Amino acid sequence: MFLGFLTACSGGEPPAKEAIIAKIKSDPQTRGASDRTAGCLAEWYLKYATPEQVSAFVEGEAGDRPLDQVAADPQARSVMLDCLKAAADDR
């Protein structure tokens, strides 16, 4: 897994979905996220964020950037809300 993560982070490709999920589950703010919620959030990043934004997130360089700075369009916000609703349902 670690080698796959390094390979995914080099070049213009975003990290693999599994690397994003691992980061989500290791972050203190989202550590308790279910597999379903973490997968939803990872898919959101892969669809709406640039490869550079995804890499910065996985590498811990993104900081506490508001989601509207990652993807400002209304559809992206709607999909993120669906992910967060699923997270609430999981608790």
C-alpha positions as CSV (number, residue, x, y, z in Angstrom):
1,M,0.0,0.0,0.0
2,F,2.8,2.5,0.9
3,L,4.5,2.0,-2.4
4,G,1.3,2.5,-4.3
5,F,0.8,5.7,-2.3
6,L,4.2,7.0,-3.3
7,T,3.6,6.1,-6.9
8,A,0.2,7.7,-6.9
9,C,1.6,11.0,-5.5
10,S,4.4,11.4,-8.0
11,G,3.5,13.1,-11.3
12,G,0.2,14.7,-12.2
13,E,-2.1,11.9,-11.1
14,P,-4.1,12.4,-7.9
15,P,-3.5,9.9,-5.0
16,A,-5.5,6.7,-5.2
17,K,-8.9,6.6,-3.5
18,E,-7.4,4.3,-0.8
19,A,-4.8,7.0,0.1
20,I,-7.5,9.6,0.4
21,I,-9.6,7.3,2.6
22,A,-6.6,6.6,4.8
23,K,-6.0,10.3,5.3
24,I,-9.7,10.9,6.1
25,K,-9.6,8.1,8.7
26,S,-6.3,9.3,10.2
27,D,-7.4,13.0,10.6
28,P,-8.5,13.9,14.1
29,Q,-11.6,15.7,12.8
30,T,-12.8,12.7,10.7
31,R,-11.2,9.8,12.5
32,G,-14.5,8.1,13.3
33,A,-15.9,8.3,9.8
34,S,-17.5,5.1,8.5
35,D,-16.2,3.4,5.4
36,R,-19.2,4.6,3.6
37,T,-18.6,8.2,4.6
38,A,-14.9,8.1,4.0
39,G,-15.5,6.6,0.5
40,C,-18.0,9.3,-0.3
41,L,-15.6,12.0,0.7
42,A,-12.8,10.4,-1.2
43,E,-14.9,10.2,-4.4
44,W,-15.9,13.8,-3.9
45,Y,-12.2,14.8,-3.8
46,L,-11.4,12.8,-6.9
47,K,-14.3,14.3,-8.8
48,Y,-14.3,17.9,-7.8
49,A,-10.7,18.8,-6.6
50,T,-7.7,19.2,-8.8
51,P,-4.9,16.6,-8.6
52,E,-2.8,19.2,-6.8
53,Q,-5.6,19.8,-4.2
54,V,-6.0,16.1,-3.6
55,S,-2.3,15.6,-3.2
56,A,-2.1,18.6,-0.8
57,F,-4.9,17.1,1.3
58,V,-3.3,13.7,1.5
59,E,0.1,15.1,2.3
60,G,-1.4,17.3,5.1
61,E,-0.6,20.6,3.3
62,A,-4.2,21.7,2.6
63,G,-4.8,23.3,6.0
64,D,-8.4,24.1,7.1
65,R,-9.4,25.4,3.7
66,P,-13.2,25.9,3.3
67,L,-14.7,23.4,0.8
68,D,-16.0,26.2,-1.4
69,Q,-12.3,27.0,-2.1
70,V,-11.8,23.5,-3.3
71,A,-14.9,23.3,-5.5
72,A,-17.2,26.3,-5.6
73,D,-19.9,25.1,-8.0
74,P,-23.3,24.3,-6.5
75,Q,-23.3,20.6,-7.7
76,A,-20.0,20.0,-5.7
77,R,-21.6,21.5,-2.6
78,S,-24.7,19.4,-3.0
79,V,-22.7,16.2,-3.3
80,M,-20.7,17.2,-0.3
81,L,-23.9,17.8,1.7
82,D,-25.0,14.3,0.7
83,C,-21.8,12.8,2.0
84,L,-22.2,14.7,5.3
85,K,-25.9,13.6,5.6
86,A,-24.7,10.0,5.2
87,A,-22.1,10.6,7.9
88,A,-24.9,11.8,10.3
89,D,-27.0,8.7,9.4
90,D,-24.0,6.5,10.3
91,R,-23.8,7.8,13.8
